[in-house]
Amino acid sequence: MEAGRQRQGRLWSNLKEVCDLLHIPAACSISNEELLFQHVQFKTGQRIHTIGQPFDTLYIVNSGFLKTVLIDEFGNEQVLSFPMKGDMLGVDGIHTRHYSSEAVALSDCDLILLPFKKLTALGRIHLELENMMYGVMSRELVREQAMIGMLGALSAEARVARFLVSLAERFAQMGYSSKLFNLRMTRHEIGSYLGLTLETVSRTLSAFNEIGLISVDQRTIGIKDPEALKTLRRLPPSRTRAKQQAAAKAKGEDNVAPAQLLAAL
C-alpha cells in the first residue's frame, strides 16, 4: 500500500493509513479526515535530521531505506539501524528535545511527518492514540535490545547470517521477495551495524556463497537456505570446507549441501 492523497499540491495520509503502515489498530474514535499527516520526499544521501538538531517531528517511512548513525568527534560513524517501510524515526529526540542521532536516506525516500506537539495534544484527548504511539516506540526498543543481545552472544558469521534472515523477513512483510533482494547499505555500513570490519563482512558473504547458503552478485543477495542461516553458529575453517568440496566432487557430486558442512558444528 502506498498511503497518501493530494491536497493543495502535497501528499497527505489520514490516521488509518498511518496506522496501517505501522501495523497497529486504527484509533476508531478519531475521524480519518480530522487528522492528516504530510509526506515529504528525500533523495539518496540527504539527511533527514542531524545530531543536536532541535526535536519537533517523528517520521514514518512510507517507502525507501535509511540509516541512523552516531558520529564521534573524528567523524567516524556508528550505524544504529536501517529503517525501512513501516518504521518510525526520531524517537531518540523526545527526552532531550534534540535528536541524538543522524538519519540519512540510503535511497529515494517518502516519509510521513508526525509533528510531536500535534501528536501529544491529540493524545491527551484520544488516549488510544497515545497508547498506540507508546506501542510503536516500545516495538522499536525491543528490536534494538534484540540487536544488542545478538552482538554480545553470536560469532561474526552468525551475526551476518541473522542480519540476512532479518532483512529477508522485513522484505516479505513489505510484500517483496524474501529470496532475492538488493542491499541498500554498503558492506562497511553492515559491518558498523554488526560490530564487524568491512573485510569480515565481505569474507563471510563470500563463504556463505561458497557453501550454497546464499548467492551474491554485487549488492544482490539470493537466499538459498534460510533455515541454515537461522541456526548457523559458525563456519568450518576454509581448509575444511575445501576438503569437503573436493571429496564431494570425487564422488561425482556438484556441491556439498550446506547442512552437511555445518552439521559437525
C-alpha positions as CSV (number, residue, x, y, z in Angstrom):
1,M,0.0,0.0,0.0
2,E,1.3,3.5,-0.9
3,A,-0.6,5.7,1.5
4,G,-1.5,9.2,0.6
5,R,-3.6,11.7,-1.3
6,Q,-3.1,15.0,-3.0
7,R,-4.2,18.1,-1.1
8,Q,-3.1,21.6,-2.1
9,G,-0.4,20.1,-4.3
10,R,1.1,18.0,-1.5
11,L,0.7,14.3,-0.5
12,W,-1.1,13.6,2.8
13,S,-2.2,10.5,4.7
14,N,-5.0,10.1,7.2
15,L,-4.7,8.3,10.5
16,K,-6.0,5.0,9.3
17,E,-3.4,4.9,6.6
18,V,-0.6,5.8,9.1
19,C,-1.8,3.0,11.5
20,D,-1.9,0.5,8.6
21,L,1.6,1.4,7.7
22,L,2.7,0.9,11.4
23,H,0.8,-2.4,11.6
24,I,-1.3,-1.2,14.6
25,P,-5.1,-0.9,15.0
26,A,-6.6,2.5,14.0
27,A,-7.9,4.7,16.7
28,C,-11.6,4.4,15.9
29,S,-12.8,7.5,17.9
30,I,-10.8,9.8,15.6
31,S,-12.3,10.7,12.2
32,N,-9.9,9.9,9.3
33,E,-10.3,13.4,8.0
34,E,-9.8,15.0,11.4
35,L,-6.1,14.2,11.4
36,L,-4.0,14.4,8.2
37,F,-0.2,13.9,8.0
38,Q,2.0,15.4,5.4
39,H,4.5,13.5,3.3
40,V,8.0,14.7,2.4
41,Q,10.5,13.3,-0.1
42,F,14.2,12.9,0.4
43,K,16.8,12.0,-2.3
44,T,19.6,9.4,-1.7
45,G,22.2,10.8,0.6
46,Q,20.0,13.6,2.0
47,R,19.9,14.0,5.8
48,I,16.5,13.8,7.5
49,H,17.8,15.2,10.8
50,T,21.2,15.8,12.3
51,I,22.7,15.2,15.7
52,G,21.8,18.1,18.1
53,Q,19.1,19.5,15.8
54,P,16.0,20.6,17.8
55,F,13.4,17.9,18.0
56,D,9.9,18.6,16.8
57,T,8.9,15.7,14.5
58,L,8.7,12.0,14.4
59,Y,8.9,10.3,10.9
60,I,7.4,7.2,9.5
61,V,8.9,5.5,6.5
62,N,6.4,5.1,3.7
63,S,8.9,4.0,1.1
64,G,12.7,3.8,0.8
65,F,15.6,2.8,3.0
66,L,17.6,4.8,5.5
67,K,20.3,4.5,8.2
68,T,20.6,6.2,11.6
69,V,24.1,6.8,12.9
70,L,26.1,8.3,15.7
71,I,29.1,10.3,14.7
72,D,32.1,10.8,17.0
73,E,34.4,13.9,17.2
74,F,36.6,12.5,14.5
75,G,33.8,12.0,12.1
76,N,33.6,8.2,12.4
77,E,30.1,6.7,12.0
78,Q,28.4,4.0,14.1
79,V,25.3,2.7,12.4
80,L,22.4,2.2,14.8
81,S,19.7,1.0,12.5
82,F,18.4,0.6,8.9
83,P,14.8,2.0,9.0
84,M,12.5,0.9,6.1
85,K,8.8,0.9,5.3
86,G,6.7,1.0,8.4
87,D,9.5,2.1,10.8
88,M,9.4,5.2,13.0
89,L,12.4,7.6,13.2
90,G,13.2,10.4,15.6
91,V,12.2,8.8,18.9
92,D,15.7,9.5,20.3
93,G,14.9,13.2,20.3
94,I,12.0,13.1,22.8
95,H,14.0,13.0,26.0
96,T,16.3,16.0,25.5
97,R,14.2,17.7,22.8
98,H,17.3,17.3,20.4
99,Y,18.0,14.5,18.1
100,S,20.8,12.3,19.4
101,S,21.5,10.6,16.1
102,E,21.6,11.4,12.4
103,A,19.2,9.9,9.8
104,V,20.4,9.6,6.2
105,A,18.5,8.3,3.1
106,L,20.1,5.3,1.5
107,S,17.6,5.5,-1.4
108,D,15.0,8.0,-2.5
109,C,12.5,8.0,0.4
110,D,9.0,9.1,1.1
111,L,8.4,9.9,4.8
112,I,5.3,10.9,6.7
113,L,5.7,13.7,9.2
114,L,4.2,13.4,12.7
115,P,4.6,16.8,14.4
116,F,5.2,16.0,18.1
117,K,3.2,18.8,19.6
118,K,0.2,18.0,17.5
119,L,0.5,14.3,18.4
120,T,0.8,14.9,22.1
121,A,-2.2,17.3,22.1
122,L,-4.3,14.7,20.3
123,G,-3.0,12.0,22.7
124,R,-4.4,13.9,25.7
125,I,-7.8,13.9,24.1
126,H,-7.7,10.4,22.5
127,L,-5.9,8.1,24.9
128,E,-6.0,5.2,22.4
129,L,-3.8,7.3,20.0
130,E,-1.3,7.9,22.8
131,N,-1.2,4.2,23.7
132,M,-0.7,3.3,20.1
133,M,2.4,5.5,19.8
134,Y,3.8,4.1,23.0
135,G,3.3,0.6,21.5
136,V,5.2,1.6,18.3
137,M,8.1,3.1,20.3
138,S,8.2,0.0,22.5
139,R,8.5,-2.2,19.4
140,E,11.5,-0.2,18.2
141,L,13.1,-0.5,21.6
142,V,12.6,-4.3,21.7
143,R,14.2,-4.5,18.2
144,E,17.2,-2.5,19.4
145,Q,17.6,-4.7,22.5
146,A,17.5,-7.9,20.4
147,M,20.3,-6.4,18.3
148,I,22.4,-5.7,21.4
149,G,21.9,-9.2,22.7
150,M,22.9,-10.6,19.3
151,L,26.2,-8.7,19.2
152,G,27.1,-10.0,22.6
153,A,26.2,-13.6,22.0
154,L,26.9,-14.6,18.4
155,S,30.0,-15.2,16.3
156,A,30.8,-12.9,13.3
157,E,29.3,-15.5,10.9
158,A,26.2,-15.9,12.9
159,R,25.7,-12.1,13.1
160,V,25.8,-11.8,9.3
161,A,23.5,-14.8,8.9
162,R,20.9,-13.4,11.3
163,F,21.1,-10.0,9.6
164,L,20.3,-11.5,6.2
165,V,17.4,-13.5,7.7
166,S,16.1,-10.4,9.4
167,L,16.3,-8.5,6.1
168,A,14.6,-11.3,4.2
169,E,11.7,-11.3,6.8
170,R,11.3,-7.5,6.6
171,F,11.2,-7.6,2.7
172,A,8.5,-10.3,3.0
173,Q,6.5,-8.1,5.4
174,M,6.7,-5.3,2.8
175,G,5.3,-7.5,0.1
176,Y,8.7,-8.1,-1.7
177,S,10.6,-11.2,-2.3
178,S,12.4,-12.7,0.7
179,K,14.5,-14.9,-1.6
180,L,16.1,-12.2,-3.8
181,F,16.8,-8.6,-2.8
182,N,19.3,-5.7,-3.2
183,L,21.3,-4.5,-0.2
184,R,20.8,-0.7,0.0
185,M,23.6,-0.4,2.5
186,T,27.3,-0.9,1.9
187,R,29.3,-3.8,3.4
188,H,31.1,-1.2,5.5
189,E,27.7,0.0,6.9
190,I,26.7,-3.6,7.6
191,G,29.9,-4.1,9.5
192,S,29.4,-0.9,11.5
193,Y,25.9,-2.1,12.4
194,L,27.0,-5.6,13.4
195,G,30.3,-4.6,15.1
196,L,32.4,-6.2,12.4
197,T,35.1,-5.0,9.9
198,L,34.3,-4.5,6.2
199,E,36.7,-7.4,5.5
200,T,34.9,-9.7,7.8
201,V,31.5,-9.0,6.3
202,S,32.9,-9.4,2.7
203,R,34.7,-12.6,3.7
204,T,31.6,-14.1,5.4
205,L,29.3,-13.3,2.5
206,S,31.8,-15.0,0.1
207,A,31.9,-18.0,2.4
208,F,28.1,-18.2,2.5
209,N,28.1,-18.0,-1.3
210,E,30.8,-20.7,-1.5
211,I,28.8,-23.3,0.6
212,G,25.5,-22.5,-1.0
213,L,23.7,-20.7,1.8
214,I,23.3,-17.6,-0.4
215,S,24.2,-16.3,-3.9
216,V,26.0,-12.9,-4.2
217,D,26.1,-10.7,-7.2
218,Q,27.5,-7.3,-6.0
219,R,24.6,-5.9,-3.9
220,T,22.1,-8.5,-5.0
221,I,21.6,-11.3,-2.4
222,G,19.8,-14.6,-3.1
223,I,18.7,-16.6,0.0
224,K,19.1,-20.3,-0.8
225,D,18.9,-21.9,2.7
226,P,17.1,-19.7,5.2
227,E,16.8,-22.4,7.8
228,A,20.6,-23.0,7.8
229,L,21.1,-19.2,8.2
230,K,18.8,-19.1,11.1
231,T,20.6,-21.8,13.0
232,L,24.2,-21.2,11.9
233,R,26.7,-20.7,14.8
234,R,29.9,-20.5,12.9
235,L,31.5,-21.8,9.7
236,P,34.1,-24.6,9.5
237,P,37.6,-23.4,8.6
238,S,38.1,-22.7,4.9
239,R,40.6,-25.6,4.6
240,T,37.9,-28.0,6.0
241,R,35.3,-26.6,3.5
242,A,37.8,-27.1,0.6
243,K,38.4,-30.7,1.6
244,Q,34.7,-31.4,1.9
245,Q,34.0,-29.8,-1.5
246,A,36.9,-31.8,-3.1
247,A,35.5,-35.1,-1.5
248,A,32.1,-34.3,-2.9
249,K,33.5,-33.7,-6.4
250,A,35.4,-37.0,-6.2
251,K,32.1,-38.7,-5.6
252,G,30.6,-37.1,-8.6
253,E,28.5,-34.6,-6.6
254,D,28.4,-30.9,-7.7
255,N,28.2,-29.4,-4.2
256,V,28.1,-30.4,-0.6
257,A,24.8,-29.4,1.0
258,P,25.2,-26.5,3.5
259,A,23.6,-28.7,6.2
260,Q,26.4,-31.3,5.7
261,L,29.1,-28.6,6.0
262,L,27.6,-27.2,9.2
263,A,26.4,-30.5,10.8
264,A,29.6,-31.0,12.9
265,L,29.4,-27.6,14.4
